[in-house]
Amino acid sequence: MKGIIGAVAGDVIGSAYEFNPTRDYNFELFTPQSTFTDDTVLTMANALWLLDDEQHTHERLVAIMQDFCQRYPGRGYGGRFALWINMKNPEPYDSFGNGSAMRVSPVGYYAQTLEEALSLAQISAEVTHNHPEGIKGAQATAAAIFMARQGKKKDEIREYIEKNIGYDLSRTLEEIRPNYTFNEICQTTVPEALTCYLEGYNYEDVVRLAVSLAADADTLAAIAGPIASAVWDVPNEISQPVIASLSEEFCTTLLRFNELVAERESTDR
């Protein structure tokens, strides 16, 4: 299975290691603590927005995000975002946290052009993360997914991101890992997640690289995972238990979104 399941599975696998970090590449994929977090809730919100709002308005996205988050409480929402969830007139709060990147993967799959991916990623981000760095994080992730779907080589993706987003992707994971610590901002999460994809050789490998950076494991894997799953299938032994852990409405949204992406791909040929 390809698609946004790569983000959800990355989130579920990484969830057990967000506050229990590991540098062991051979960590246990699923533990009793494995569950979906805010990364999945907001990924599903973005998917439903693209499914149900043909105009792709900020207002509809806000309404869906607030509804989902209110009905799935206690999933690890950040401090300012947790306040935003319950505001009657929610406004963006100039954030450059990595939340804009962790939820944007549906955009990379839905878009039919790179320009559409960048435009929708900006909308997805700026309802909360309207700081330029927050928008850049979402756009870099969506662009990488879109380009991977189009069969672009890793060097082409690296070159585009460096030239157009401004991230430095020259460091290897071996160089990053020794001094890398937990953080929650786009500038020091998205480039590292992208590097996990650039160095990985299949879906599981990419997620293991992301989680074993011993930092914000679920979000790193939720960003790197859907880039990987644009190229490689998520193995059944990973996708099946992840899907089984989701609510019925999330499973329905996932199925509907996959069908929409397949339909758009067929009309694009």
TAMODA-V137713 format. One record per residue. N is the residue number from 1. PSI is psi in whole degrees, -180 to 180 (none if undefined). OMEGA is omega in whole degrees, -180 to 180 (none if undefined). NEAR is the number of other ideal C-beta (glycine too) atoms within 10 Angstrom. Layout:
BEGIN
n = {N & N}
psi = {PSI & PSI}
omega = {OMEGA & OMEGA}
near = {NEAR & NEAR}
END
This chain:
BEGIN
n = {1 & 2 & 3 & 4 & 5 & 6 & 7 & 8 & 9 & 10 & 11 & 12 & 13 & 14 & 15 & 16 & 17 & 18 & 19 & 20 & 21 & 22 & 23 & 24 & 25 & 26 & 27 & 28 & 29 & 30 & 31 & 32 & 33 & 34 & 35 & 36 & 37 & 38 & 39 & 40 & 41 & 42 & 43 & 44 & 45 & 46 & 47 & 48 & 49 & 50 & 51 & 52 & 53 & 54 & 55 & 56 & 57 & 58 & 59 & 60 & 61 & 62 & 63 & 64 & 65 & 66 & 67 & 68 & 69 & 70 & 71 & 72 & 73 & 74 & 75 & 76 & 77 & 78 & 79 & 80 & 81 & 82 & 83 & 84 & 85 & 86 & 87 & 88 & 89 & 90 & 91 & 92 & 93 & 94 & 95 & 96 & 97 & 98 & 99 & 100 & 101 & 102 & 103 & 104 & 105 & 106 & 107 & 108 & 109 & 110 & 111 & 112 & 113 & 114 & 115 & 116 & 117 & 118 & 119 & 120 & 121 & 122 & 123 & 124 & 125 & 126 & 127 & 128 & 129 & 130 & 131 & 132 & 133 & 134 & 135 & 136 & 137 & 138 & 139 & 140 & 141 & 142 & 143 & 144 & 145 & 146 & 147 & 148 & 149 & 150 & 151 & 152 & 153 & 154 & 155 & 156 & 157 & 158 & 159 & 160 & 161 & 162 & 163 & 164 & 165 & 166 & 167 & 168 & 169 & 170 & 171 & 172 & 173 & 174 & 175 & 176 & 177 & 178 & 179 & 180 & 181 & 182 & 183 & 184 & 185 & 186 & 187 & 188 & 189 & 190 & 191 & 192 & 193 & 194 & 195 & 196 & 197 & 198 & 199 & 200 & 201 & 202 & 203 & 204 & 205 & 206 & 207 & 208 & 209 & 210 & 211 & 212 & 213 & 214 & 215 & 216 & 217 & 218 & 219 & 220 & 221 & 222 & 223 & 224 & 225 & 226 & 227 & 228 & 229 & 230 & 231 & 232 & 233 & 234 & 235 & 236 & 237 & 238 & 239 & 240 & 241 & 242 & 243 & 244 & 245 & 246 & 247 & 248 & 249 & 250 & 251 & 252 & 253 & 254 & 255 & 256 & 257 & 258 & 259 & 260 & 261 & 262 & 263 & 264 & 265 & 266 & 267 & 268 & 269}
psi = {134 & 178 & -156 & -8 & -27 & -34 & -45 & -45 & -39 & -41 & -49 & -45 & -43 & -20 & -36 & -13 & 7 & -45 & 14 & 64 & 148 & 143 & 9 & 113 & -31 & 33 & 161 & 125 & -44 & 131 & 173 & -19 & -5 & 128 & 165 & 148 & -164 & -28 & -45 & -44 & -45 & -28 & -44 & -36 & -43 & -39 & -45 & -37 & -47 & -31 & -43 & -9 & 94 & -25 & -13 & 55 & 152 & -41 & -42 & -39 & -44 & -45 & -43 & -44 & -46 & -42 & -49 & -46 & -36 & -32 & -11 & 70 & 165 & 33 & 21 & 27 & 140 & 164 & -57 & -36 & -37 & -34 & -41 & -36 & -37 & 9 & 142 & -35 & 73 & 138 & 152 & 155 & 34 & 39 & 146 & 28 & 162 & 3 & -30 & -32 & -33 & -22 & -3 & -6 & -36 & -33 & -44 & -27 & -32 & -37 & 143 & -9 & 160 & -37 & -40 & -39 & -44 & -41 & -47 & -34 & -37 & -44 & -46 & -40 & -47 & -4 & -21 & -50 & 71 & 4 & 143 & -37 & -31 & -40 & -42 & -41 & -42 & -43 & -39 & -43 & -48 & -40 & -43 & -42 & -48 & -46 & -38 & -41 & -34 & 1 & 16 & 143 & 158 & -40 & -32 & -41 & -46 & -48 & -42 & -47 & -44 & -43 & -41 & -25 & -33 & 12 & 144 & 111 & 25 & -22 & 143 & 164 & -33 & -35 & -34 & -45 & -45 & -36 & 9 & 134 & 170 & 128 & 164 & 32 & 152 & -41 & -28 & 22 & -49 & -47 & -39 & -40 & -41 & -39 & -34 & -42 & -45 & -31 & -11 & 162 & -6 & 177 & -51 & -39 & -44 & -45 & -40 & -40 & -42 & -48 & -38 & 6 & -10 & 48 & -133 & 76 & -46 & -39 & -41 & -44 & -29 & -18 & -48 & -37 & -49 & -19 & -45 & -41 & 0 & -17 & -45 & 147 & 144 & 120 & 150 & -36 & -13 & -49 & -38 & -50 & -30 & -48 & -38 & -22 & -8 & 160 & 164 & -41 & -32 & -40 & -41 & -44 & -42 & -46 & -47 & -41 & -42 & -40 & -39 & -44 & -44 & -39 & -44 & -35 & -37 & -36 & -18 & -14 & none}
omega = {176 & 174 & -173 & 170 & 178 & 177 & -177 & 180 & 177 & 178 & -178 & -180 & -178 & -173 & -177 & -175 & 179 & 180 & 176 & -167 & 179 & 171 & 179 & 180 & -176 & 179 & 178 & -176 & -178 & 178 & 176 & -180 & -177 & -180 & 176 & -177 & 179 & 178 & 180 & -180 & -176 & 172 & 178 & 177 & 178 & 179 & -180 & 176 & -180 & 178 & -165 & -178 & -177 & -180 & 178 & -177 & 173 & -173 & -179 & 178 & 178 & -178 & -180 & 180 & 180 & -179 & -179 & -176 & 178 & -179 & 174 & -177 & 173 & -178 & 174 & -180 & 179 & -172 & -178 & 178 & 179 & 175 & -179 & -176 & -172 & 178 & 178 & 178 & -173 & 179 & 175 & -172 & 170 & -178 & 168 & 175 & -174 & 177 & 180 & -179 & -174 & -174 & -167 & -173 & 178 & 179 & -179 & 179 & -178 & -172 & 178 & 173 & 177 & 179 & 178 & 178 & -179 & -179 & 180 & 177 & 178 & 178 & -179 & -178 & -162 & 173 & 174 & -172 & -176 & 171 & -179 & -180 & 175 & 178 & 179 & -180 & 178 & -178 & 179 & -180 & -180 & 180 & 180 & 178 & -179 & -178 & 177 & 177 & -179 & 178 & 179 & 179 & -178 & -180 & 177 & 178 & 179 & -178 & 180 & -178 & -180 & -176 & -171 & 178 & 178 & 177 & 174 & -180 & -178 & -178 & 175 & 175 & 177 & 178 & -177 & -166 & -172 & -175 & -177 & -178 & -179 & 173 & -173 & -180 & -176 & -172 & -178 & 173 & -175 & 178 & 180 & 177 & 177 & -180 & 176 & 176 & -176 & -180 & -175 & -179 & 170 & -175 & -177 & 180 & -180 & -179 & 178 & 177 & -178 & -177 & -176 & 168 & 174 & 179 & -180 & -163 & -176 & -178 & 175 & -179 & 178 & 175 & -180 & -175 & -177 & 171 & 178 & -176 & 168 & -177 & -175 & 174 & 167 & -176 & -180 & -178 & 173 & -174 & -175 & 178 & 178 & 179 & 179 & -178 & -175 & 174 & -179 & -178 & 176 & 177 & 179 & 179 & 179 & 180 & -180 & -178 & 177 & 179 & 179 & 179 & 179 & 179 & 180 & 178 & -179 & 179 & -179 & -177 & none}
near = {19 & 19 & 25 & 30 & 25 & 32 & 34 & 29 & 31 & 38 & 33 & 27 & 28 & 26 & 27 & 21 & 26 & 21 & 12 & 12 & 17 & 15 & 12 & 12 & 10 & 8 & 18 & 11 & 18 & 15 & 13 & 6 & 11 & 19 & 16 & 24 & 21 & 25 & 31 & 31 & 22 & 29 & 29 & 29 & 24 & 28 & 29 & 23 & 25 & 21 & 16 & 11 & 15 & 8 & 6 & 16 & 13 & 14 & 10 & 15 & 22 & 20 & 15 & 20 & 25 & 18 & 13 & 23 & 20 & 10 & 10 & 20 & 10 & 8 & 17 & 18 & 19 & 15 & 8 & 13 & 20 & 14 & 12 & 21 & 17 & 10 & 11 & 5 & 5 & 17 & 11 & 16 & 16 & 13 & 23 & 20 & 24 & 29 & 27 & 30 & 31 & 33 & 30 & 32 & 34 & 31 & 31 & 28 & 27 & 24 & 23 & 12 & 11 & 17 & 10 & 15 & 26 & 20 & 16 & 24 & 29 & 19 & 18 & 31 & 31 & 19 & 20 & 27 & 28 & 17 & 20 & 13 & 18 & 27 & 21 & 25 & 32 & 33 & 28 & 29 & 36 & 31 & 26 & 30 & 33 & 26 & 21 & 22 & 20 & 12 & 9 & 19 & 10 & 18 & 9 & 13 & 23 & 19 & 13 & 16 & 24 & 16 & 9 & 14 & 19 & 12 & 20 & 9 & 18 & 10 & 13 & 11 & 17 & 8 & 11 & 16 & 16 & 7 & 6 & 17 & 10 & 13 & 15 & 16 & 18 & 32 & 16 & 15 & 25 & 29 & 21 & 25 & 32 & 26 & 24 & 27 & 26 & 20 & 15 & 23 & 10 & 14 & 29 & 19 & 16 & 27 & 29 & 19 & 25 & 31 & 31 & 21 & 26 & 17 & 24 & 29 & 27 & 29 & 30 & 31 & 33 & 38 & 35 & 33 & 36 & 34 & 32 & 30 & 30 & 25 & 19 & 17 & 16 & 26 & 13 & 10 & 10 & 24 & 20 & 12 & 15 & 24 & 19 & 8 & 17 & 19 & 14 & 7 & 13 & 21 & 14 & 13 & 23 & 23 & 11 & 14 & 23 & 17 & 11 & 16 & 20 & 11 & 10 & 13 & 12 & 8 & 8 & 8 & 4}
END
